[in-house]
Amino acid sequence: MITDRKLTDSSFAATAVEGLEDHPQISAQELKQRFDANVTDVMAPAFNAMIDDLGKTDDGGSGADNIGCTPVGGGSAETVQGALEEINGNIPSIAGLMPDDGWINFPYTCVYLTATTFKIVDTDVTTILRYGVKYRVTQSSTVKYFYVQSSTFSTDTTVTVTGEVDLADDDMETPKYSIADIPAGFKKGELWYKARVKCTTAQSIANGTDSVKVQFDSEDIDTNGNYDTGAYEYTAPVSGYYQVCAYVPIATANAAYQSFLTFYINGASYRGTRYVSNRGSVSTEGLVGAITMYCAKGSKIYCGMYQNSGAAKALEANGPWMTIQFLHV
C-alpha cells in the first residue's frame, strides 16, 4: 500500500549523519556513503515503490484505491476508486448507451395513466424524457412509437406523448428513448405525415354559401395514407404543428365580389385568406392561403371556399391544390 511508503525518522536511523561524533572515526569514503545512503538506500526505494503502487490494477489495491478524495455527488467514498464505483453504480444503463439502432434503454418502470400519458414513480426524469424526444415501448407484443410532448415532476414524473397508436392499460415493457434523428422503426413526422392533393374535376361554388368544402379528390402524395379523397379531409396522425397551403383558381371571374379561402379543423374555421375582386371580367382569379396550425391527433383538416359574386362560380379542374406538412410536436 502507498501508505507503507511513508518516510519517518526511523527510516533514516541506519544512515543518519546527525548522530555521529564531531570527529567520527570512519574513513572519508564511509562518510560519503553515509550521506548518499539517505537517497539511494532510503528515499529512492520508497519513491519507486510508491510509483509501483500507483500503477497497480489489483482489485482493492489499485492505484486509484490508494488516492484519497472528498466524497462527491452525495456519496461517501473517500478514495478515487470508491468514488468511481459509486458514480458507475448511479449510471442506470451504461451498456448500449450508443446502440446501432439509435435507441437507449430506459431503466425506469413506466406506469400507464391514459392513452397519451404515463408516469415514473418517485423519480424525476424530466431531463431525459423531455420535449421532442422519441419514445418506444412494447405492449402485448406490439411495439409503439411516440414523440414526447411534455414531462413534469411532482412526486412522480408524468409524461405526455403522441403517436399513431395510443397507449393501452397494460404493462409497459422494454421502454427505450432516443435523441437520434431517425431511430430504427420510428416514423419521422416530417417525412411521413404529409400530403399533396388536387381537384381533378370542376366544382361549382354556390353564391353566398359559407364554407363550401373544396373537393380535392386526387392525391399526388399521401405518404402515410392520412388523406381521404372521399371526405376531402386530412386526419392528423399525431398531435403537433402542421403547415397547410392551398391555391384555388376561380374560373370566369366577374366584377366586384368577395371570396374567402379558409382552413378548417374539425369543422371550425381556423384562419383564411380574403380576396376582393374589382378587376372586371377576367378569365381566372385565384386565392392562395398558407397557415401553420396546431392540430390534436385525429383532427380533420380541410379547405373551405366562399364567394358572393351573385351566382355560382366554378373551380377549374386540375387547378386547385393543397399541401399538408407536419412540422413538429
C-alpha positions as CSV (number, residue, x, y, z in Angstrom):
1,M,0.0,0.0,0.0
2,I,1.1,3.5,-0.7
3,T,0.8,4.4,2.9
4,D,3.5,1.9,3.8
5,R,6.0,4.1,1.8
6,K,5.8,7.0,4.2
7,L,9.2,8.0,5.5
8,T,9.7,8.7,9.2
9,D,12.7,9.4,11.4
10,S,13.2,5.7,11.9
11,S,13.6,5.3,8.2
12,F,16.8,7.2,8.4
13,A,18.2,5.6,11.6
14,A,20.8,3.5,9.9
15,T,22.0,6.3,7.6
16,A,21.7,9.3,9.9
17,V,24.7,11.6,10.0
18,E,23.5,13.9,12.7
19,G,24.2,11.3,15.5
20,L,27.9,10.9,14.5
21,E,30.7,12.3,16.7
22,D,32.1,15.6,15.7
23,H,35.2,13.7,14.6
24,P,33.8,10.3,13.5
25,Q,36.3,7.5,13.5
26,I,35.3,6.4,10.0
27,S,37.0,6.9,6.6
28,A,36.1,9.6,4.3
29,Q,34.7,7.0,1.9
30,E,32.4,5.6,4.6
31,L,31.2,9.1,5.4
32,K,30.4,9.8,1.8
33,Q,28.5,6.6,1.5
34,R,26.5,7.5,4.7
35,F,25.4,10.8,3.1
36,D,24.5,9.1,-0.2
37,A,22.6,6.3,1.5
38,N,19.8,8.7,2.6
39,V,18.9,9.0,-1.1
40,T,20.0,5.7,-2.6
41,D,19.0,3.3,0.3
42,V,16.0,5.1,1.8
43,M,14.4,7.8,-0.3
44,A,14.8,6.2,-3.8
45,P,13.3,2.8,-2.9
46,A,10.4,4.4,-1.1
47,F,9.7,6.7,-4.1
48,N,10.0,3.9,-6.6
49,A,7.7,1.6,-4.6
50,M,5.1,4.4,-4.4
51,I,5.2,4.7,-8.2
52,D,4.7,1.0,-8.5
53,D,1.7,1.2,-6.1
54,L,0.1,3.9,-8.1
55,G,0.4,1.7,-11.2
56,K,-1.3,-1.3,-9.8
57,T,-4.6,-2.6,-11.1
58,D,-5.4,-5.2,-8.4
59,D,-9.0,-5.1,-7.1
60,G,-8.8,-3.5,-3.7
61,G,-5.2,-2.5,-4.2
62,S,-5.1,-0.4,-7.4
63,G,-3.5,3.0,-7.7
64,A,-7.0,4.6,-7.5
65,D,-7.6,2.7,-4.3
66,N,-4.5,4.4,-2.9
67,I,-5.6,8.0,-3.7
68,G,-7.9,9.8,-1.3
69,C,-10.7,12.2,-2.3
70,T,-13.5,14.2,-0.9
71,P,-16.9,12.4,-1.3
72,V,-18.8,13.6,-4.3
73,G,-22.4,13.7,-5.6
74,G,-23.9,12.7,-2.2
75,G,-21.6,9.6,-2.0
76,S,-19.4,8.5,0.9
77,A,-16.3,7.1,-0.7
78,E,-13.0,8.7,0.2
79,T,-10.8,7.1,-2.4
80,V,-10.8,7.8,-6.1
81,Q,-11.7,4.1,-6.8
82,G,-14.5,4.2,-4.4
83,A,-15.9,7.4,-5.9
84,L,-15.7,5.9,-9.4
85,E,-17.6,2.8,-8.3
86,E,-20.3,5.0,-6.7
87,I,-20.7,7.0,-9.9
88,N,-20.8,3.9,-12.0
89,G,-23.5,2.5,-9.8
90,N,-25.6,5.6,-10.3
91,I,-25.5,5.3,-14.1
92,P,-28.5,3.2,-14.9
93,S,-27.6,1.6,-18.2
94,I,-24.1,2.5,-19.5
95,A,-24.2,-0.7,-21.7
96,G,-25.7,0.1,-25.0
97,L,-25.6,3.9,-24.5
98,M,-25.0,4.5,-28.2
99,P,-26.6,1.5,-29.9
100,D,-26.6,1.0,-33.6
101,D,-30.4,1.3,-33.8
102,G,-30.4,4.7,-32.1
103,W,-32.5,3.6,-29.1
104,I,-31.3,3.9,-25.5
105,N,-32.6,1.6,-22.8
106,F,-34.8,3.5,-20.4
107,P,-34.1,1.9,-17.0
108,Y,-37.2,3.0,-15.0
109,T,-40.6,1.4,-14.7
110,C,-43.3,3.2,-16.7
111,V,-46.9,3.0,-15.4
112,Y,-49.9,3.6,-17.7
113,L,-52.2,6.6,-16.9
114,T,-54.2,7.4,-20.1
115,A,-54.0,6.8,-23.8
116,T,-51.4,9.6,-24.0
117,T,-49.8,9.7,-20.6
118,F,-47.7,7.5,-18.2
119,K,-45.7,8.1,-15.1
120,I,-42.4,7.1,-13.4
121,V,-43.0,6.8,-9.7
122,D,-40.8,8.8,-7.2
123,T,-38.2,9.7,-9.9
124,D,-37.5,12.9,-11.8
125,V,-36.7,12.0,-15.4
126,T,-37.7,15.3,-17.0
127,T,-34.2,15.9,-18.3
128,I,-34.4,12.5,-20.1
129,L,-37.9,12.3,-21.5
130,R,-38.1,16.0,-22.5
131,Y,-40.0,17.7,-25.3
132,G,-39.3,16.3,-28.7
133,V,-37.5,13.1,-27.5
134,K,-38.6,9.9,-29.2
135,Y,-40.0,7.1,-27.0
136,R,-40.9,3.5,-27.7
137,V,-42.5,0.8,-25.6
138,T,-43.9,-2.7,-26.1
139,Q,-47.4,-3.6,-25.0
140,S,-48.9,-7.0,-25.6
141,S,-46.1,-7.8,-28.1
142,T,-46.8,-4.6,-30.1
143,V,-44.0,-2.0,-30.4
144,K,-45.4,1.5,-30.2
145,Y,-43.6,4.7,-31.1
146,F,-44.2,8.2,-29.7
147,Y,-43.0,11.8,-29.6
148,V,-42.7,13.2,-26.1
149,Q,-44.8,16.4,-25.8
150,S,-44.1,17.3,-22.2
151,S,-42.9,15.9,-18.9
152,T,-43.5,17.3,-15.4
153,F,-42.3,16.2,-12.0
154,S,-44.1,16.4,-8.7
155,T,-43.5,13.3,-6.6
156,D,-43.8,11.3,-9.8
157,T,-42.8,12.2,-13.4
158,T,-45.8,12.5,-15.7
159,V,-45.0,12.2,-19.4
160,T,-47.4,13.2,-22.2
161,V,-46.8,11.6,-25.6
162,T,-48.4,11.4,-29.1
163,G,-48.2,8.6,-31.5
164,E,-50.2,6.9,-34.2
165,V,-51.1,4.0,-31.8
166,D,-52.3,5.0,-28.3
167,L,-51.0,3.6,-25.1
168,A,-53.2,0.8,-23.6
169,D,-54.0,0.0,-20.0
170,D,-51.4,-2.7,-20.0
171,D,-47.8,-3.4,-18.9
172,M,-45.2,-1.1,-20.5
173,E,-42.3,-3.4,-21.4
174,T,-38.7,-2.7,-22.6
175,P,-39.1,1.1,-22.8
176,K,-36.5,3.0,-24.8
177,Y,-35.8,6.6,-25.8
178,S,-33.8,8.3,-28.5
179,I,-32.4,11.7,-29.4
180,A,-31.4,10.4,-32.8
181,D,-32.9,11.9,-35.9
182,I,-34.5,8.7,-37.1
183,P,-34.0,5.8,-34.8
184,A,-34.8,2.3,-36.1
185,G,-38.6,1.8,-36.7
186,F,-39.5,5.4,-36.0
187,K,-41.5,7.4,-38.5
188,K,-40.0,10.9,-38.7
189,G,-43.1,13.1,-38.9
190,E,-41.6,15.5,-41.5
191,L,-41.0,12.6,-43.9
192,W,-44.2,10.6,-43.3
193,Y,-47.0,12.9,-42.3
194,K,-47.6,14.9,-45.5
195,A,-49.9,15.0,-48.5
196,R,-50.3,17.0,-51.7
197,V,-53.8,16.8,-53.2
198,K,-55.7,18.4,-56.1
199,C,-59.1,18.7,-57.8
200,T,-59.4,16.6,-61.0
201,T,-62.9,17.7,-61.8
202,A,-64.6,21.2,-61.9
203,Q,-66.5,22.1,-58.8
204,S,-69.3,24.7,-58.5
205,I,-69.2,27.1,-55.5
206,A,-72.6,28.3,-54.7
207,N,-73.2,32.1,-54.2
208,G,-73.2,33.3,-50.6
209,T,-72.8,29.8,-49.0
210,D,-70.3,29.6,-46.1
211,S,-67.5,27.0,-46.0
212,V,-68.2,25.0,-49.2
213,K,-65.6,22.2,-48.8
214,V,-63.1,22.2,-51.7
215,Q,-63.2,18.8,-53.3
216,F,-59.6,17.8,-53.6
217,D,-60.3,14.3,-54.9
218,S,-56.9,13.1,-56.0
219,E,-53.5,12.6,-54.3
220,D,-50.1,13.3,-55.7
221,I,-48.5,12.5,-52.4
222,D,-50.0,10.9,-49.3
223,T,-47.1,9.2,-47.6
224,N,-48.8,7.8,-44.6
225,G,-52.3,7.4,-46.1
226,N,-54.0,10.1,-43.9
227,Y,-55.9,11.9,-46.6
228,D,-59.5,10.9,-47.5
229,T,-60.3,11.6,-51.2
230,G,-64.0,10.9,-50.5
231,A,-64.4,13.2,-47.5
232,Y,-61.8,15.7,-48.8
233,E,-60.1,15.8,-45.4
234,Y,-56.7,15.1,-43.9
235,T,-56.7,13.3,-40.5
236,A,-53.7,14.3,-38.3
237,P,-51.9,11.1,-37.3
238,V,-50.2,12.7,-34.3
239,S,-50.6,15.9,-32.3
240,G,-48.4,18.7,-33.4
241,Y,-47.9,21.7,-35.7
242,Y,-48.9,21.4,-39.4
243,Q,-48.3,23.7,-42.3
244,V,-51.2,23.9,-44.7
245,C,-51.1,25.7,-48.1
246,A,-53.6,25.9,-50.9
247,Y,-54.2,27.5,-54.2
248,V,-57.7,27.8,-55.6
249,P,-58.3,29.5,-59.0
250,I,-61.8,30.6,-59.9
251,A,-62.9,30.3,-63.5
252,T,-64.8,33.0,-65.4
253,A,-64.5,35.7,-62.7
254,N,-66.5,38.9,-62.9
255,A,-66.5,42.3,-61.3
256,A,-66.9,43.4,-57.7
257,Y,-67.3,40.4,-55.4
258,Q,-65.6,38.9,-52.4
259,S,-64.2,35.4,-51.9
260,F,-62.7,33.6,-49.0
261,L,-60.3,30.7,-48.7
262,T,-60.5,29.3,-45.2
263,F,-58.8,26.3,-43.4
264,Y,-60.9,24.3,-41.0
265,I,-60.1,22.0,-38.1
266,N,-63.0,19.6,-37.2
267,G,-65.5,21.9,-38.9
268,A,-64.4,25.1,-37.1
269,S,-62.7,27.8,-39.2
270,Y,-59.1,28.4,-38.2
271,R,-57.9,31.1,-40.5
272,G,-58.1,32.1,-44.1
273,T,-57.5,34.5,-47.0
274,R,-60.0,37.1,-48.2
275,Y,-59.9,38.4,-51.7
276,V,-61.9,41.3,-53.1
277,S,-62.2,41.5,-56.9
278,N,-62.7,44.8,-58.6
279,R,-60.9,44.0,-61.9
280,G,-63.9,43.4,-64.1
281,S,-64.2,40.5,-66.3
282,V,-61.1,38.2,-66.4
283,S,-60.7,34.6,-67.3
284,T,-59.4,33.4,-63.9
285,E,-58.7,34.7,-60.5
286,G,-57.1,32.7,-57.7
287,L,-56.8,32.6,-53.9
288,V,-53.6,31.5,-52.2
289,G,-53.5,30.6,-48.5
290,A,-50.9,29.3,-46.1
291,I,-51.0,28.7,-42.4
292,T,-49.2,26.9,-39.6
293,M,-51.6,25.5,-37.0
294,Y,-51.6,23.1,-34.1
295,C,-53.8,20.0,-34.5
296,A,-54.6,17.4,-32.0
297,K,-54.3,13.8,-33.1
298,G,-57.3,12.8,-35.1
299,S,-58.2,16.3,-36.1
300,K,-59.8,16.7,-39.5
301,I,-58.2,19.4,-41.7
302,Y,-59.9,20.7,-44.9
303,C,-60.2,23.8,-47.0
304,G,-63.4,25.7,-47.4
305,M,-64.4,28.3,-50.0
306,Y,-66.9,31.2,-50.0
307,Q,-67.8,33.7,-52.7
308,N,-70.6,36.3,-53.2
309,S,-70.4,37.2,-56.9
310,G,-74.2,36.8,-57.2
311,A,-74.0,33.4,-59.0
312,A,-72.4,30.1,-58.7
313,K,-68.7,30.1,-59.7
314,A,-66.6,27.2,-61.0
315,L,-63.3,26.0,-59.7
316,E,-61.2,24.8,-62.6
317,A,-60.5,21.1,-63.0
318,N,-56.8,20.3,-62.2
319,G,-56.3,23.9,-61.0
320,P,-56.8,23.8,-57.2
321,W,-54.2,22.1,-55.0
322,M,-53.5,21.8,-51.3
323,T,-50.5,20.6,-49.3
324,I,-50.3,19.4,-45.7
325,Q,-47.0,19.0,-43.9
326,F,-46.2,18.0,-40.4
327,L,-43.6,20.3,-38.8
328,H,-43.0,19.3,-35.2
329,V,-44.8,18.3,-32.0
